[in-house]
Structure formats: structure tokens, C-alpha cells
């Protein structure tokens, strides 16, 4: 048996063996790396008092809340988590004012809403 035939036989047997194990024909899956962060967008529905936006990445919370009306109400964002309830942003006071916020919560983000206080 010449080298060419032996090589093709070996290559064919190798492909068949790996194929049966799902190593050649299966698409490669994107594995999650241990250091990869998981981010969710905070986008609560705007209200007449204001609006907010931000992100939650592995418990780290960042964003901005805006006051859009001179009505004696100061809006803030309430962010809900699976464990431990919620986290409230600082409130923005005065029409046209915006406040950046940052914080941390160990739970998994589930949603957010705009709220206000009288100020």
C-alpha cells in the first residue's frame, strides 16, 4: 500500500471517528468565559415627571435620571432585583436637571420603573 492511500485511509478513519463524537461536524459553541460580564439595560417607561436610563452589569448599577417638569416632583429610578428587593437612584430636582447615579446590588436585575417624591 503506498503512502498516499495509507494517508487517505487514516484521514478518512479520523474524520469518521471524530464525526461520531460530534467534534468535526458540530458547530463550535461560544463558551462563557469566567470573567465575562453580564449587562442589562435599564430603560423604565418615561413619566410626566421625567425619565431615566442606565445599565446593570454583574450587580454594578450606572445611569442617569432626568427631571422634565417644574411641578414640585423629583423623579428617581427604582430598579428591581430577584434577591433583596430593589435599589433606588438619587432623585433629580428641578426642571431640566439630570443626576448621574452608580451603585451595587447583588441580585439579578428584573426591571425598573420611574417614581417621584415631592420636593
C-alpha positions as CSV (number, residue, x, y, z in Angstrom):
1,X,0.0,0.0,0.0
2,X,1.5,3.3,-1.0
3,X,1.8,6.4,1.3
4,X,-1.0,8.3,-0.5
5,X,-3.5,5.5,0.0
6,X,-2.5,4.9,3.7
7,X,-2.8,8.7,4.4
8,X,-6.3,8.9,2.8
9,X,-7.4,5.8,4.7
10,X,-6.0,7.3,8.0
11,X,-7.6,10.7,7.3
12,X,-11.0,9.2,6.4
13,X,-10.9,7.0,9.6
14,X,-10.0,10.0,11.7
15,X,-12.9,12.1,10.2
16,X,-15.4,9.3,10.8
17,X,-14.2,8.8,14.4
18,X,-14.3,12.5,15.3
19,X,-17.7,12.9,13.5
20,X,-19.2,10.2,15.5
21,X,-18.1,12.1,18.6
22,X,-19.5,15.3,17.3
23,X,-16.2,17.0,17.2
24,X,-15.9,17.9,13.5
25,X,-19.4,18.5,12.2
26,X,-20.9,20.2,15.2
27,X,-20.8,24.0,15.1
28,X,-18.5,25.5,17.7
29,X,-20.4,26.9,20.6
30,X,-19.4,30.2,22.3
31,X,-18.4,29.3,25.8
32,X,-18.9,31.8,28.5
33,X,-15.7,32.9,30.0
34,X,-15.5,33.2,33.8
35,X,-14.6,36.9,33.6
36,X,-17.3,37.9,31.1
37,X,-19.7,40.5,32.4
38,X,-23.5,40.2,32.0
39,X,-25.1,43.6,31.3
40,X,-28.8,44.5,31.2
41,X,-30.2,47.9,30.0
42,X,-32.3,49.9,32.5
43,X,-35.0,51.6,30.4
44,X,-38.0,52.4,32.6
45,X,-41.0,53.9,30.9
46,X,-40.8,57.8,31.0
47,X,-43.4,59.6,33.1
48,X,-44.6,63.2,33.1
49,X,-42.1,63.9,35.9
50,X,-39.0,62.7,34.0
51,X,-37.1,59.7,32.5
52,X,-34.1,57.6,33.3
53,X,-31.7,55.1,31.7
54,X,-28.7,53.0,32.6
55,X,-27.2,49.6,32.9
56,X,-26.7,46.8,35.4
57,X,-23.5,44.8,34.8
58,X,-22.9,42.0,37.3
59,X,-24.6,44.0,40.1
60,X,-22.9,47.3,39.2
61,X,-25.5,49.9,38.5
62,X,-24.9,53.1,36.5
63,X,-27.3,55.5,34.9
64,X,-28.9,59.0,34.8
65,X,-32.3,60.3,35.9
66,X,-33.8,63.5,34.3
67,X,-36.4,65.9,35.6
68,X,-38.5,67.3,32.7
69,X,-41.2,69.3,34.5
70,X,-41.3,72.2,37.0
71,X,-44.1,70.6,39.1
72,X,-42.6,70.1,42.6
73,X,-42.0,66.4,41.9
74,X,-38.5,65.0,41.7
75,X,-38.2,61.7,39.7
76,X,-35.9,58.8,40.5
77,X,-35.5,55.2,39.1
78,X,-36.4,52.2,41.2
79,X,-34.6,49.1,40.0
80,X,-35.9,45.7,40.9
81,X,-33.8,42.6,41.7
82,X,-34.6,38.9,42.3
83,X,-32.9,38.9,45.7
84,X,-33.2,41.7,48.2
85,X,-36.0,43.8,46.6
86,X,-34.9,47.0,44.9
87,X,-32.4,49.8,44.7
88,X,-33.4,53.5,44.3
89,X,-31.4,56.1,42.4
90,X,-30.9,59.6,43.7
91,X,-33.7,61.9,42.6
92,X,-33.3,64.7,40.1
93,X,-34.7,68.0,41.3
94,X,-35.7,71.0,39.2
95,X,-36.9,71.1,35.6
96,X,-34.0,70.3,33.2
97,X,-31.8,68.8,35.9
98,X,-30.1,65.4,35.5
99,X,-28.3,63.3,38.1
100,X,-25.9,60.5,37.3
101,X,-26.0,57.5,39.6
102,X,-24.0,54.5,40.5
103,X,-24.4,51.7,43.0
104,X,-24.3,48.0,43.5
105,X,-26.9,45.2,44.2
106,X,-26.0,41.5,44.4
107,X,-29.3,40.3,42.9
108,X,-30.3,39.6,39.3
109,X,-31.9,42.6,37.5
110,X,-35.6,42.1,36.7
111,X,-36.9,45.5,35.8
112,X,-37.1,49.2,36.6
113,X,-39.7,52.0,36.9
114,X,-39.8,55.7,37.3
115,X,-41.1,57.1,40.6
116,X,-41.1,60.6,42.1
117,X,-41.1,62.3,45.5
118,X,-42.4,65.7,46.4
119,X,-39.5,68.1,46.6
